[in-house]
Structure formats: structure tokens, C-alpha cells
Amino acid sequence: MSGQPPQETVATMADVIISIELARAIPWPDARSHKHSRGRLAVICGGRLQTGAARLAAAAGHRSGAGWVSLMASSDAATILACHETERLIVERAALQSLSSLCAGFDAAILGPAFGLTATQADDVLDMVQGFPGPLVLDADALTLLAQGGRHGPLWQALLARRVPTILTPHSGEFTRLAGTFDPEKKAAATLAFSMEVGAIVVHKGAETWVAGPDGRLASSNLATPFCASAGTGDVLAGLIAGLVAQSMPAFEAACAAVWIHASAADRVGPGLIATDLIAALPAVLNDLAPEALRAR
């Protein structure tokens, strides 16, 4: 793997521990805030039988404070979404319409949860990486498509050329497909090297989560509970990150704050946790973080 950072960089930055202080830096509304000023988030949905992951991500982004959250979907998936969604809007994608044009005007987007792995969907990811002008969270299937295209493929090259924040959220299996086999004892160095190579924020999930930035910043968290080993919890984390960057929180800080909030919500739930429990626990976690003047009474 190219772009290995100097070991002294890792040693210097690895003591940045993701904590409540980072989480408290999230944006808060004021008396002048309205739904459009709090950030507009687009969440790309997969097929009609794969809408759940996008719904989890969208709900988490909404709970994080984004004021306007839309699920972008094909007509058949939109019909399924309409049976479930109340707070999130559903935007139906017209035939031959590009995803980047569909998401025009949104402040951030998330793409990948249960999105699909066809050549057409690879083209959609490429279109978003090239054409969406705001922060973009790539998770799950988007990461698999990036890995399948290879380092010389158009998607990888488009990622390298992208000049606005991109956040990748791989677990270690996805990270290995993207960056190659790594020594688990050197997870920090591998994560930072890959972040610097591709020019993106990398949230390398696991029992110990590392957040790395292409500017050399590196932060760690060992707050994760094993009860998060449940389908959909990663979609919630991706949605939290996307919701925070939609509110103009810097990408590295948003990733760190989301990791802390996600872990804290999971800790409140404990045994029996499923992904929707995390979303239900978010208001209490956020209420504890909010400035005194904004706290619920």
C-alpha cells in the first residue's frame, strides 16, 4: 500500500481520543433557525426490496439535526417508502435522470447502504463522486463498487480528483478490499495511509474505531459495545455523519462526533440492541450534549 505515513506522525496523532468534548462541537440551532437552514440531506435508496438500510441512514441523519432529509428512489422503491415514511420526503427518480442532478441543491448526500452492485449502480456512484458538489458519505455497496473497479478504474480516479469532502466508512472487511491486507496491530497506520492516499476521511469501524484525515489527523475510539454487531448499525453511523456534515460541521469533526454519539446511544440500549434502537436513543444522547438553554425541560 502506497502513501505510508511516517511512524512519528502516527505516534503524534494517535493520542487524539474521541470524547464527549468532540461530540459537543456539533452544530446547534438558534432562534433564527428553520428547516432549510439546518441542512438538507439526500439519502440514495436501493431497490424496492432494499429500502431498509437507506431508511435507517435517513432517520439517523434527521435525528442528528439535519432539517430536511429526502430519500431519493426509483419509482418502485418510492412506493415501498411511501408506506413507511412520515418525516422524510421521498423524491422519485425519473428514467435516465442522473443521481447528481437529482441531488442538486442538497448540502450533503449518503450513498451505498443496500444500494446494489450492478454496473449501472457503479455508474451512479461514479456520477455522484464526479458531479455532486457537496460532502458525500460512501458506505457499504458504494465501497464494494469502489474496490471492484480497482485503483486504475474510473471510480477510483474520480475519488482521487474530488476536491470536496468525501467520507468513507468501511468495516475491516471492506477496508481490506479497498486498501489490501493490513496488520490488525497497525490498524491506525493503515487507516491513515489509506486516507492520505485517496484524499478522503476514513472511518475504519470495529471494536476500536479509527478516524483518519488526509491532512494527517487521526483519532481513535474504543467505546464500541459488542451489541453493535447487528445488521443496520453501520447505516445509522453513516447517517449520523452525513447529517452532521449537512449542517456544515467539518467532515473530520463530524465523523468523530458521530462515532461518539453512536457508541453512547448503543451503550444506553445494551443487550438486545437492534439498529432502530440506536435511532430511538439518539434524542436522549443529544439532549445531554446540548447547551443548557436548548435542553428539553
C-alpha contacts under 8 A as a table, 3 or more apart, distances in Angstrom:
res1	aa1	res2	aa2	distance
1	M	4	Q	7.12
1	M	179	A	6.66
1	M	180	G	6.93
1	M	193	A	7.93
1	M	194	F	7.80
2	S	193	A	7.39
2	S	194	F	7.97
2	S	197	E	6.97
3	G	193	A	5.42
3	G	194	F	7.16
3	G	196	M	6.58
3	G	197	E	5.50
4	Q	189	A	7.40
4	Q	190	A	7.46
4	Q	192	L	7.81
4	Q	193	A	4.70
4	Q	194	F	7.83
5	P	9	T	6.59
5	P	10	V	7.25
5	P	189	A	6.99
5	P	192	L	6.99
5	P	193	A	5.57
6	P	9	T	5.37
6	P	10	V	6.95
7	Q	10	V	5.20
7	Q	11	A	6.24
7	Q	189	A	7.63
8	E	11	A	4.90
8	E	12	T	5.96
9	T	12	T	5.10
9	T	13	M	6.11
9	T	216	G	7.31
10	V	13	M	5.31
10	V	14	A	5.62
10	V	188	A	7.16
10	V	189	A	6.18
10	V	192	L	7.87
10	V	218	L	7.48
11	A	14	A	5.57
11	A	15	D	7.53
12	T	15	D	6.78
13	M	16	V	5.92
13	M	216	G	7.85
13	M	217	R	6.19
13	M	218	L	5.38
13	M	219	A	7.01
14	A	17	I	7.54
14	A	188	A	7.47
14	A	218	L	5.83
14	A	219	A	5.94
14	A	220	S	6.81
15	D	219	A	7.12
15	D	220	S	7.68
16	V	218	L	6.74
16	V	219	A	4.78
16	V	220	S	6.50
17	I	219	A	5.52
17	I	220	S	5.08
17	I	221	S	6.07
18	I	22	L	6.47
18	I	219	A	6.16
18	I	220	S	5.73
18	I	221	S	5.32
18	I	256	C	6.01
18	I	257	A	7.44
18	I	259	V	7.67
18	I	260	W	6.48
19	S	22	L	5.54
19	S	23	A	6.58
19	S	221	S	7.92
19	S	257	A	7.92
19	S	260	W	6.42
20	I	23	A	4.87
20	I	24	R	6.12
20	I	257	A	7.95
20	I	260	W	6.96
20	I	289	L	7.98
21	E	24	R	5.20
21	E	25	A	6.93
22	L	25	A	5.50
22	L	26	I	7.88
22	L	253	E	6.98
22	L	256	C	6.78
22	L	257	A	5.62
23	A	26	I	6.06
23	A	256	C	7.24
23	A	257	A	4.18
23	A	258	A	7.30
23	A	260	W	6.39
23	A	261	I	6.87
23	A	289	L	7.38
24	R	257	A	7.66
24	R	289	L	5.68
24	R	290	A	7.25
25	A	253	E	7.89
25	A	257	A	7.62
26	I	244	L	7.13
26	I	249	M	6.75
26	I	254	A	7.28
26	I	257	A	7.09
27	P	244	L	7.61
27	P	247	Q	6.78
27	P	248	S	7.94
27	P	249	M	6.69
28	W	65	G	7.85
28	W	290	A	7.46
29	P	32	R	7.73
29	P	33	S	5.56
29	P	38	R	7.13
30	D	33	S	5.39
33	S	37	S	5.94
33	S	38	R	6.69
34	H	37	S	5.34
34	H	38	R	6.37
34	H	67	G	7.29
35	K	38	R	5.42
35	K	39	G	7.21
35	K	66	A	7.68
35	K	67	G	4.13
35	K	68	W	5.85
36	H	39	G	5.79
36	H	40	R	6.38
36	H	67	G	5.91
36	H	68	W	6.25
37	S	67	G	7.22
38	R	65	G	6.88
38	R	66	A	5.40
38	R	67	G	4.77
38	R	68	W	7.56
38	R	246	A	7.78
38	R	247	Q	5.56
39	G	65	G	7.98
39	G	66	A	4.91
39	G	67	G	5.43
39	G	68	W	6.38
39	G	106	F	7.81
39	G	107	D	6.07
39	G	108	A	7.99
39	G	243	G	7.69
39	G	246	A	4.83
39	G	247	Q	4.57
39	G	248	S	7.46
40	R	66	A	6.26
40	R	67	G	6.24
40	R	68	W	4.69
40	R	69	V	5.84
40	R	70	S	7.91
40	R	105	G	7.99
40	R	106	F	5.03
40	R	107	D	5.17
40	R	108	A	6.77
40	R	246	A	6.06
40	R	247	Q	7.77
41	L	61	G	7.46
41	L	66	A	6.70
41	L	68	W	6.23
41	L	69	V	4.76
41	L	70	S	6.35
41	L	106	F	5.81
41	L	107	D	6.00
41	L	108	A	5.14
41	L	109	A	5.61
41	L	110	I	7.94
41	L	242	A	7.27
41	L	243	G	6.48
41	L	246	A	5.89
42	A	69	V	6.00
42	A	70	S	5.07
42	A	71	L	6.09
42	A	72	M	6.75
42	A	103	C	6.37
42	A	106	F	6.31
42	A	107	D	7.96
42	A	108	A	6.37
42	A	109	A	4.59
42	A	110	I	6.50
43	V	54	A	6.43
43	V	57	A	7.35
43	V	58	A	6.06
43	V	69	V	7.49
43	V	70	S	6.17
43	V	71	L	4.92
43	V	72	M	6.02
43	V	109	A	5.69
43	V	110	I	5.01
43	V	111	L	6.43
44	I	54	A	6.69
44	I	71	L	5.94
44	I	72	M	4.88
44	I	73	A	6.53
44	I	109	A	7.57
44	I	110	I	6.31
44	I	111	L	5.30
44	I	112	G	7.38
44	I	115	F	7.53
45	C	50	Q	7.66
45	C	51	T	5.96
45	C	53	A	7.96
45	C	54	A	5.30
45	C	55	R	7.93
45	C	71	L	6.35
45	C	72	M	5.78
45	C	73	A	5.20
45	C	74	S	7.91
45	C	77	A	7.59
45	C	111	L	7.76
45	C	113	P	7.52
45	C	114	A	7.50
45	C	115	F	6.13
46	G	49	L	7.89
46	G	50	Q	5.44
46	G	51	T	5.85
46	G	54	A	7.40
46	G	73	A	7.05
46	G	77	A	7.35
46	G	113	P	7.49
46	G	114	A	5.63
46	G	115	F	3.97
46	G	116	G	6.27
47	G	50	Q	5.13
47	G	51	T	6.47
47	G	73	A	7.87
47	G	74	S	7.29
47	G	76	D	7.48
47	G	77	A	5.56
47	G	115	F	7.02
47	G	116	G	7.58
48	R	51	T	5.98
48	R	76	D	5.67
48	R	77	A	3.85
48	R	78	A	7.53
48	R	79	T	7.98
48	R	80	I	6.34
49	L	77	A	7.47
50	Q	53	A	6.85
50	Q	114	A	5.71
50	Q	115	F	7.35
51	T	54	A	5.64
51	T	55	R	6.28
51	T	77	A	6.83
51	T	80	I	7.64
51	T	81	L	7.05
51	T	114	A	7.33
52	G	55	R	5.04
52	G	56	L	6.25
52	G	114	A	7.96
53	A	56	L	5.17
53	A	57	A	6.35
53	A	113	P	5.34
53	A	114	A	5.86
53	A	232	G	6.26
53	A	235	D	6.05
54	A	57	A	5.06
54	A	58	A	5.98
54	A	71	L	7.49
54	A	113	P	5.78
54	A	114	A	7.16
54	A	235	D	7.33
55	R	58	A	5.04
55	R	59	A	6.05
55	R	71	L	7.66
56	L	59	A	5.23
56	L	60	A	6.23
56	L	232	G	7.09
56	L	235	D	6.14
56	L	236	V	5.70
56	L	239	G	7.44
56	L	275	A	7.57
56	L	276	T	7.14
56	L	279	I	7.96
57	A	60	A	5.19
57	A	61	G	6.16
57	A	113	P	7.85
57	A	235	D	5.04
57	A	236	V	4.87
57	A	237	L	7.43
57	A	238	A	6.32
57	A	239	G	4.01
57	A	240	L	7.28
58	A	61	G	5.08
58	A	62	H	6.13
58	A	69	V	6.62
58	A	70	S	7.50
58	A	71	L	7.13
58	A	88	R	7.53
58	A	239	G	5.90
59	A	62	H	5.04
59	A	63	R	6.12
59	A	88	R	7.77
59	A	236	V	7.85
59	A	239	G	7.39
59	A	279	I	7.04
60	A	63	R	5.03
60	A	64	S	6.12
60	A	236	V	5.45
60	A	237	L	7.52
60	A	239	G	5.05
60	A	240	L	5.24
60	A	243	G	7.37
60	A	279	I	5.89
61	G	64	S	5.12
61	G	65	G	6.90
61	G	66	A	6.12
61	G	69	V	7.44
61	G	236	V	7.94
61	G	239	G	4.55
61	G	240	L	4.79
61	G	241	I	7.30
61	G	242	A	6.15
61	G	243	G	3.96
61	G	244	L	7.26
62	H	65	G	5.54
62	H	66	A	5.01
62	H	67	G	6.69
62	H	68	W	7.35
62	H	69	V	6.20
62	H	243	G	6.46
63	R	66	A	7.15
63	R	240	L	7.83
63	R	279	I	7.27
63	R	282	L	6.79
63	R	283	P	7.15
64	S	240	L	5.83
64	S	243	G	5.68
64	S	244	L	6.34
64	S	282	L	7.77
64	S	286	L	7.98
65	G	243	G	6.61
65	G	244	L	7.13
65	G	247	Q	7.54
66	A	69	V	6.77
66	A	243	G	5.24
66	A	244	L	6.97
66	A	246	A	6.44
66	A	247	Q	6.17
68	W	88	R	7.42
69	V	88	R	5.39
69	V	89	L	6.42
70	S	88	R	5.48
70	S	89	L	4.54
70	S	90	I	5.60
70	S	91	V	6.57
71	L	88	R	6.92
71	L	89	L	6.14
71	L	90	I	4.89
71	L	91	V	6.00
72	M	78	A	7.99
72	M	90	I	6.15
72	M	91	V	4.85
72	M	92	E	6.09
72	M	93	R	6.61
72	M	102	L	7.62
72	M	103	C	7.95
73	A	76	D	7.93
73	A	77	A	5.72
73	A	78	A	5.40
73	A	90	I	7.16
73	A	91	V	6.21
73	A	92	E	5.18
73	A	93	R	5.64
74	S	77	A	5.31
74	S	78	A	5.92
74	S	92	E	5.62
74	S	93	R	5.06
74	S	94	A	7.34
75	S	78	A	4.99
75	S	79	T	6.41
75	S	92	E	5.73
75	S	93	R	6.71
75	S	94	A	7.83
76	D	79	T	5.37
76	D	80	I	6.90
77	A	80	I	5.21
77	A	81	L	6.26
78	A	81	L	4.96
78	A	82	A	6.06
78	A	90	I	6.54
78	A	91	V	7.50
78	A	92	E	6.20
79	T	82	A	5.22
79	T	83	C	6.92
80	I	83	C	5.51
80	I	84	H	7.26
81	L	84	H	5.38
81	L	85	E	5.93
81	L	90	I	7.26
82	A	85	E	5.64
82	A	90	I	7.26
85	E	88	R	5.90
85	E	89	L	7.48
86	T	89	L	7.56
93	R	97	Q	6.46
93	R	99	L	7.92
93	R	102	L	6.95
94	A	97	Q	5.34
97	Q	101	S	7.09
97	Q	102	L	7.03
98	S	101	S	5.41
98	S	102	L	6.32
98	S	124	D	7.25
98	S	127	D	7.21
99	L	102	L	4.90
99	L	103	C	6.15
99	L	124	D	6.42
99	L	127	D	6.89
99	L	128	M	6.38
100	S	103	C	5.15
100	S	104	A	6.22
100	S	127	D	6.31
100	S	128	M	5.19
100	S	131	G	5.51
100	S	132	F	5.11
101	S	104	A	5.09
101	S	132	F	7.94
103	C	106	F	5.79
103	C	109	A	7.64
103	C	132	F	7.32
104	A	132	F	7.30
106	F	109	A	7.25
106	F	134	G	7.56
107	D	134	G	5.73
107	D	135	P	7.15
107	D	245	V	7.97
107	D	246	A	5.05
107	D	247	Q	7.67
108	A	134	G	5.30
108	A	135	P	4.90
108	A	136	L	5.83
108	A	137	V	7.98
108	A	242	A	6.43
108	A	243	G	7.67
108	A	245	V	6.61
108	A	246	A	4.79
109	A	134	G	7.44
109	A	135	P	6.61
109	A	136	L	5.02
109	A	137	V	6.30
109	A	242	A	6.55
109	A	246	A	7.85
110	I	136	L	5.76
110	I	137	V	4.61
110	I	138	L	6.09
110	I	139	D	7.59
110	I	238	A	7.49
110	I	239	G	7.19
110	I	242	A	6.32
111	L	115	F	7.28
111	L	125	V	7.52
111	L	136	L	7.54
111	L	137	V	6.30
111	L	138	L	5.26
111	L	139	D	6.37
111	L	142	A	6.48
112	G	115	F	4.98
112	G	116	G	7.70
112	G	138	L	5.82
112	G	139	D	4.76
112	G	140	A	5.06
112	G	141	D	4.70
112	G	142	A	4.38
112	G	143	L	7.23
113	P	139	D	6.06
113	P	140	A	5.25
113	P	141	D	6.15
113	P	142	A	7.67
113	P	235	D	6.31
114	A	140	A	7.01
114	A	141	D	6.25
115	F	121	Q	7.54
115	F	141	D	5.88
115	F	142	A	7.37
116	G	121	Q	6.40
116	G	141	D	6.06
117	L	121	Q	6.08
117	L	122	A	6.78
117	L	141	D	6.37
117	L	144	T	7.68
117	L	145	L	6.42
118	T	121	Q	5.15
118	T	122	A	6.29
119	A	122	A	4.92
119	A	123	D	6.32
120	T	123	D	5.09
120	T	124	D	6.39
121	Q	124	D	4.81
121	Q	125	V	6.32
122	A	125	V	5.16
122	A	126	L	6.27
122	A	142	A	7.70
122	A	145	L	5.99
123	D	126	L	4.99
123	D	127	D	6.10
124	D	127	D	5.00
124	D	128	M	6.31
125	V	128	M	5.17
125	V	129	V	6.17
125	V	142	A	6.57
125	V	155	L	7.57
126	L	129	V	5.14
126	L	130	Q	6.06
126	L	154	P	7.42
126	L	155	L	5.24
126	L	158	A	7.09
127	D	130	Q	5.21
127	D	131	G	5.55
127	D	132	F	7.59
128	M	131	G	5.09
128	M	132	F	4.98
129	V	132	F	6.19
129	V	136	L	7.68
129	V	155	L	7.60
129	V	158	A	6.38
129	V	159	L	6.31
129	V	162	R	7.00
130	Q	158	A	6.00
130	Q	159	L	7.71
130	Q	162	R	6.87
132	F	136	L	7.74
133	P	164	V	6.85
134	G	164	V	6.31
134	G	165	P	7.22
135	P	164	V	6.06
135	P	165	P	4.78
135	P	166	T	5.66
135	P	167	I	7.74
135	P	242	A	7.93
135	P	245	V	6.85
135	P	246	A	7.53
135	P	251	A	7.83
136	L	165	P	6.59
136	L	166	T	4.90
136	L	167	I	6.29
136	L	242	A	7.42
137	V	166	T	5.87
137	V	167	I	4.70
137	V	168	L	6.05
137	V	169	T	7.60
137	V	238	A	6.91
137	V	241	I	7.64
137	V	242	A	6.15
138	L	142	A	5.71
138	L	143	L	6.40
138	L	166	T	7.36
138	L	167	I	6.14
138	L	168	L	5.04
138	L	169	T	6.62
139	D	142	A	5.59
139	D	143	L	5.68
139	D	168	L	6.10
139	D	169	T	5.32
139	D	170	P	6.64
139	D	235	D	7.81
139	D	238	A	6.88
140	A	143	L	5.42
140	A	144	T	6.55
140	A	169	T	7.67
140	A	170	P	7.08
140	A	174	E	7.87
141	D	144	T	4.91
141	D	145	L	6.13
142	A	145	L	5.14
142	A	146	L	6.19
143	L	146	L	4.95
143	L	147	A	6.23
143	L	168	L	7.49
143	L	170	P	7.22
143	L	174	E	6.92
143	L	178	L	7.59
144	T	147	A	5.09
144	T	148	Q	6.08
144	T	174	E	6.84
144	T	177	R	7.58
144	T	178	L	7.90
145	L	148	Q	5.00
145	L	149	G	6.17
146	L	149	G	5.37
146	L	150	G	6.83
146	L	155	L	6.16
146	L	156	W	6.22
146	L	178	L	7.43
147	A	150	G	5.41
147	A	151	R	7.70
147	A	177	R	5.87
147	A	178	L	4.96
149	G	152	H	7.50
149	G	153	G	5.02
149	G	154	P	7.36
149	G	155	L	6.63
149	G	156	W	7.04
150	G	153	G	5.24
150	G	156	W	6.76
151	R	156	W	5.53
151	R	157	Q	7.22
152	H	156	W	6.59
152	H	157	Q	6.63
153	G	156	W	5.53
153	G	157	Q	6.32
154	P	157	Q	5.07
154	P	158	A	5.95
155	L	158	A	5.03
155	L	159	L	6.26
156	W	159	L	5.11
156	W	160	L	6.41
157	Q	160	L	5.07
157	Q	161	A	6.28
158	A	161	A	5.04
158	A	162	R	6.14
159	L	162	R	5.20
159	L	198	V	6.78
159	L	199	G	7.78
160	L	198	V	5.38
160	L	199	G	6.30
162	R	165	P	7.89
162	R	166	T	7.97
165	P	200	A	6.65
165	P	201	I	7.49
165	P	251	A	6.56
166	T	200	A	5.13
166	T	201	I	6.20
166	T	251	A	7.92
167	I	200	A	5.74
167	I	201	I	4.63
167	I	202	V	5.85
167	I	203	V	7.36
167	I	251	A	7.30
168	L	200	A	6.90
168	L	201	I	6.16
168	L	202	V	4.86
168	L	203	V	6.12
169	T	202	V	6.00
169	T	203	V	4.69
169	T	204	H	6.09
169	T	205	K	7.02
169	T	238	A	6.91
170	P	173	G	7.52
170	P	174	E	5.19
170	P	175	F	5.38
170	P	202	V	7.56
170	P	203	V	6.47
170	P	204	H	5.35
170	P	205	K	6.23
171	H	174	E	5.43
171	H	175	F	6.05
171	H	204	H	5.69
171	H	205	K	4.73
171	H	206	G	6.36
172	S	175	F	4.79
172	S	176	T	6.05
172	S	204	H	6.72
172	S	205	K	6.78
172	S	206	G	7.13
173	G	176	T	5.25
173	G	177	R	6.52
174	E	177	R	5.13
174	E	178	L	6.28
175	F	178	L	5.05
175	F	179	A	5.79
175	F	180	G	7.30
175	F	204	H	7.20
176	T	179	A	5.27
176	T	180	G	4.55
176	T	181	T	5.16
176	T	182	F	7.04
177	R	180	G	5.76
177	R	181	T	7.83
179	A	194	F	6.45
182	F	186	K	7.22
182	F	187	K	7.06
182	F	190	A	6.58
183	D	186	K	5.23
183	D	187	K	6.50
184	P	187	K	5.08
186	K	189	A	5.46
186	K	190	A	6.26
187	K	190	A	5.13
187	K	191	T	6.00
187	K	210	W	7.80
188	A	191	T	5.22
188	A	192	L	6.19
188	A	210	W	6.32
188	A	218	L	7.71
189	A	192	L	5.20
189	A	193	A	6.02
190	A	193	A	5.15
190	A	194	F	6.18
191	T	194	F	5.28
191	T	195	S	6.17
191	T	202	V	6.86
191	T	204	H	6.70
191	T	210	W	7.06
191	T	211	V	7.63
191	T	212	A	6.27
192	L	195	S	5.07
192	L	196	M	6.18
192	L	202	V	7.83
192	L	212	A	5.12
192	L	213	G	6.83
192	L	214	P	7.35
192	L	216	G	6.87
192	L	217	R	7.89
192	L	218	L	6.79
193	A	196	M	5.22
193	A	197	E	6.10
194	F	197	E	4.90
194	F	198	V	6.26
194	F	202	V	7.79
195	S	198	V	5.53
195	S	199	G	5.68
195	S	200	A	5.33
195	S	201	I	5.90
195	S	202	V	5.64
195	S	212	A	6.05
195	S	213	G	5.75
195	S	214	P	5.08
196	M	199	G	5.20
196	M	200	A	7.12
196	M	213	G	6.86
196	M	214	P	4.09
196	M	215	D	7.04
196	M	216	G	7.13
197	E	214	P	7.48
198	V	214	P	7.70
199	G	213	G	7.69
199	G	214	P	5.08
200	A	213	G	6.46
200	A	214	P	5.94
201	I	211	V	7.10
201	I	212	A	5.69
201	I	213	G	4.62
201	I	214	P	6.49
201	I	251	A	7.22
201	I	252	F	6.44
202	V	210	W	7.87
202	V	211	V	5.66
202	V	212	A	5.25
202	V	213	G	6.60
203	V	209	T	7.01
203	V	210	W	5.86
203	V	211	V	4.50
203	V	212	A	6.63
203	V	255	A	7.11
204	H	209	T	5.58
204	H	210	W	5.20
204	H	211	V	6.31
205	K	208	E	6.94
205	K	209	T	4.58
205	K	210	W	6.70
206	G	209	T	5.14
206	G	224	A	7.44
207	A	222	N	6.14
207	A	223	L	7.64
207	A	224	A	5.55
207	A	225	T	7.29
207	A	226	P	7.32
208	E	220	S	6.98
208	E	221	S	5.66
208	E	222	N	4.55
208	E	223	L	7.48
208	E	224	A	7.05
209	T	220	S	5.71
209	T	221	S	5.16
209	T	222	N	6.44
209	T	224	A	7.90
210	W	218	L	7.01
210	W	219	A	5.72
210	W	220	S	4.55
210	W	221	S	6.51
211	V	218	L	5.68
211	V	219	A	5.15
211	V	220	S	6.30
211	V	252	F	7.53
211	V	255	A	7.07
211	V	256	C	6.74
212	A	216	G	7.02
212	A	217	R	5.71
212	A	218	L	4.44
212	A	219	A	6.50
212	A	252	F	7.62
213	G	216	G	5.55
213	G	217	R	5.10
213	G	218	L	6.42
213	G	252	F	6.49
214	P	217	R	7.19
219	A	256	C	7.42
221	S	224	A	7.49
221	S	259	V	7.62
221	S	260	W	7.68
223	L	260	W	7.46
223	L	263	A	5.88
223	L	264	S	7.74
224	A	228	C	7.24
224	A	263	A	5.26
224	A	266	A	7.77
224	A	267	D	7.96
225	T	228	C	5.80
225	T	263	A	7.01
225	T	266	A	6.81
225	T	267	D	6.55
225	T	270	G	7.78
226	P	229	A	5.71
227	F	230	S	6.94
227	F	266	A	7.49
227	F	270	G	6.42
227	F	271	P	6.11
227	F	272	G	7.32
227	F	273	L	6.08
228	C	233	T	6.27
228	C	266	A	6.77
228	C	273	L	6.97
228	C	274	I	7.62
229	A	233	T	7.57
230	S	233	T	6.18
230	S	273	L	7.63
230	S	274	I	6.19
230	S	275	A	7.04
231	A	234	G	7.52
231	A	274	I	7.41
231	A	275	A	6.86
232	G	235	D	5.11
232	G	236	V	6.55
232	G	274	I	7.67
232	G	275	A	5.22
233	T	236	V	5.13
233	T	237	L	6.52
233	T	274	I	7.34
233	T	275	A	4.79
233	T	278	L	7.61
234	G	237	L	5.05
234	G	238	A	6.24
235	D	238	A	5.11
235	D	239	G	6.14
236	V	239	G	5.06
236	V	240	L	6.20
236	V	262	H	7.80
236	V	275	A	6.99
236	V	278	L	7.55
236	V	279	I	7.37
237	L	240	L	5.07
237	L	241	I	6.35
237	L	258	A	6.53
237	L	259	V	6.95
237	L	262	H	6.22
238	A	241	I	5.25
238	A	242	A	6.22
239	G	242	A	5.06
239	G	243	G	5.97
240	L	243	G	5.14
240	L	244	L	6.29
240	L	258	A	5.57
240	L	262	H	7.85
241	I	244	L	5.30
241	I	245	V	6.34
241	I	251	A	7.95
241	I	254	A	5.70
241	I	255	A	5.36
241	I	257	A	7.96
241	I	258	A	5.46
242	A	245	V	5.26
242	A	246	A	6.04
243	G	246	A	5.10
243	G	247	Q	6.65
244	L	247	Q	5.20
244	L	248	S	6.91
244	L	249	M	5.71
244	L	254	A	5.66
244	L	258	A	7.82
245	V	248	S	4.96
245	V	249	M	4.76
245	V	250	P	6.29
245	V	251	A	5.92
245	V	254	A	6.12
246	A	249	M	7.23
249	M	253	E	6.93
249	M	254	A	5.78
250	P	253	E	5.52
250	P	254	A	5.91
251	A	254	A	4.98
251	A	255	A	6.12
252	F	255	A	5.22
252	F	256	C	6.36
253	E	256	C	5.09
253	E	257	A	6.04
254	A	257	A	5.12
254	A	258	A	5.99
255	A	258	A	5.17
255	A	259	V	6.25
256	C	259	V	5.21
256	C	260	W	6.49
257	A	260	W	5.24
257	A	261	I	6.17
258	A	261	I	5.06
258	A	262	H	5.85
259	V	262	H	5.20
259	V	263	A	6.15
260	W	263	A	5.23
260	W	264	S	6.05
261	I	264	S	5.09
261	I	265	A	6.11
261	I	282	L	7.55
261	I	285	V	6.83
261	I	286	L	7.70
262	H	265	A	5.26
262	H	266	A	6.25
262	H	278	L	7.23
262	H	282	L	7.97
263	A	266	A	5.05
263	A	267	D	6.13
264	S	267	D	5.04
264	S	268	R	6.38
264	S	285	V	6.89
265	A	268	R	5.21
265	A	269	V	6.58
265	A	278	L	5.56
265	A	279	I	7.94
265	A	281	A	5.35
265	A	282	L	5.92
265	A	285	V	6.32
266	A	269	V	5.19
266	A	270	G	6.10
266	A	273	L	7.24
266	A	277	D	7.98
266	A	278	L	5.90
266	A	281	A	7.81
267	D	270	G	5.28
268	R	281	A	7.15
269	V	272	G	7.57
269	V	273	L	5.95
269	V	277	D	6.88
269	V	278	L	7.30
269	V	281	A	7.28
270	G	273	L	5.92
273	L	277	D	6.12
273	L	278	L	7.61
274	I	277	D	5.49
274	I	278	L	7.16
275	A	278	L	5.41
275	A	279	I	7.05
276	T	279	I	5.21
276	T	280	A	6.40
277	D	280	A	5.04
277	D	281	A	6.18
278	L	281	A	5.11
278	L	282	L	6.36
279	I	282	L	5.30
280	A	283	P	7.01
281	A	284	A	5.87
281	A	285	V	6.67
282	L	285	V	5.14
282	L	286	L	6.04
283	P	286	L	5.10
283	P	287	N	5.88
284	A	287	N	5.02
284	A	288	D	6.37
285	V	288	D	5.34
285	V	289	L	6.63
286	L	289	L	5.01
286	L	290	A	6.07
287	N	290	A	5.20
287	N	295	R	5.69
287	N	296	A	6.83
288	D	295	R	7.59
290	A	294	L	6.11
290	A	295	R	5.91
291	P	294	L	5.51
291	P	295	R	6.47
292	E	295	R	5.34
